[in-house]
């Protein structure tokens, strides 16, 4: 695997996909970028700016935007997939037949599929030919697309069951402002990136209610406990959740003003309705759909996740934020390390 001369395609031109495509373009790679919307393709082609999803950021001129999925994914050494989790399966089925046998497939999408409860690499394993099973990787960590596009120093994790693939991805993406660490715990890295979006909605809710920093600190800490419980039950390394894809991503998403999930929660905490909030958003807040998956998955594998269940209740069962907080604070008293020792 030669990282220097890699042919690269990026599937998904939202803010994160666009930012990563621009990062790779700034490294000197010629990057084919698939956009679902023709207006996004035209904006990037004409003025080197994604005015829909990443306005105000000048992009690398090495990006070639297209709405042709075959052009973007065929004959590539690395295909980066950055689409909303609920369309991962459909999108992967569309490009599966175009891939070269040598292609490394990297998911930078964060979510858990509603019907199957699979992570994104789980979906890819089901939809791509068997040959790609050991050519999958995940890129995750505390990283807002806008800041990456603006070259703000950032650190993330590239995880794969293949050490060779992880190092290849690390070398392709690393720059003086974007530091990539390798990892072998794909499940842990993916769960950290997905479930933190649910906790971020909860964090936004308490901020919208004006409950203060004590509450937020408790929420983040106990939220990490829930992520760790689920991860360990599904075979992840518990140490993963103290790293970039766990605590790092959780803290960023629960506190950063650029977090879409935190924003959704904050508006709910201020009294606004979910349907009205989502109706005014162009970009996807993954935590809204992931809350369903996490709640149902935790019931299936019998893992206690009260914060995640409370978020589900607020989003889908008309539980008021005030009631949710009261229920969480008046649960049976426990040892802090219950279920994680």
ABEGO torsion letter per residue (X at the ends): XBAAABBBBBBEABAAAAAAAAAAAAAGBBBBBBBABAAAAAAAAAAGBBAAABBGBBBBAABBBBABAAAAABGBABBBBBBBAAAAAAAAAAAAAABBAABBBBBABBEBBAAAGBBAAAAAAAABBAAAAAABBBBBEBBBAAAAAAGBBBBBBBBBABAAAAAAAAAAABBAABBBBBBABAAAAAAAAAAAAAAAAAAAAAAAAGAEAAAAAAAAAAAAAAAAAAAAAAGBBAAAAABAABAAAAAAAAABAABAAAAAAAAAAAGBBAAAAAAABABBBAAAAAAAAAAAAAAAAGBBBAAAAAAAAAAAAGBBAAAAAAAAAABBBBBAABGAX
